[in-house]
Amino acid sequence: MHGVERVGVVGSGQMGGGIAQVAAMSGFETVVYDLNSGALEKCKALHDKLLARAVEKGKMSADDVKATKDRLTYSDKLSDLHESDIVIEAVVERADVKKDLFKSLVGNLSGDAILASNTSSISITDLATSVGDAADRFIGMHFFNPVPVMKLVEVINGLATSKQTTERVLALATAMGKTAVPANDRAGFVSNRILMPMINEAFYAWMEGVAEPEHIDEIMKLGMAHPMGPLRLADFIGLDTCVHIMEVMAEGLNNPRYRACPLLKQLVTAGRLGDKTKHGVFRYD
Ligand code: CAA
């Protein structure tokens, strides 16, 4: 059993907001913390919109939506996470920022609280060094965007993660309506180890003039039954995030084959980051 009643989420962006929404919908008292109150307001507005749409579609009753909202707290005070049975971190993909956060939290949580990171590629073993003796309660819980839709949680064990922590998190992910699949702690884990080289190769194919971007995507959608083509998906994920994950893998796996395609890097340099800047490979007007 997971033994979790209260879920704390750090970061109210796309991933943190999605995780908090799913936790609250699954019956957990949920606090979503962000030091940026503007981001919290946006997160709440998106929750309101998505939950209202669920009622319109007949997927949730108005009572369920009210109960979900009652379980959700938005806070810009870190201390509001102190009662959490698990804290799931979904902040910027920087090891130093994540470690500082866990360092300031760990001493204030109960002695059996789980510390989870939603990192998409940074070493769990490395992040766990920030929590000292609590490293056995540290684990990777990698959700996928859009969190309310995607079924997978990739559960990553660090070197010190205890069996009990893994079992609790597998049970928790199931209670959140997800399918949890375990992976070990190698850069990129399984998901990005396989997804990112495919996306990177699509940029090479575009750079080398093998086909136009829309044709590359069409071929992969229709021929491989992917819901989005790799270039559309790269925009959805964020081109800067794709470069970052490739760099983490190139360094962590010590293999130059994971170097980001020059064209992908050039778009990032130009500020074309994808959906979030309304221009990446494609334009979103
Ligand atoms: N939040 C909540 N629900 C959302 C949503 C969001 N942001 N975006 C779409 N949805 C819901 C819609 O409401 C709709 O729900 P209903 O079926 O109940 O009507 C459903 O998803 C389908 O949406 P649409 O009809 O608008 O569009 P679609 O059929 O094209 O699906 C998609 C959109 C679900 C995003 C689909 O294109 C898809 O699965 N794309 C691939 C996504 C993917 O690969 N994600 C993983 C990225 S990698 C990652 O996250 C991790 C990493 O480490 C990089």
Residues whose N, C-alpha, C, O or C-beta is under 5 A from the ligand:
A	BS01	CAA	S120 F143 F144 N145 P146 P148 V149 P227 M228 I237
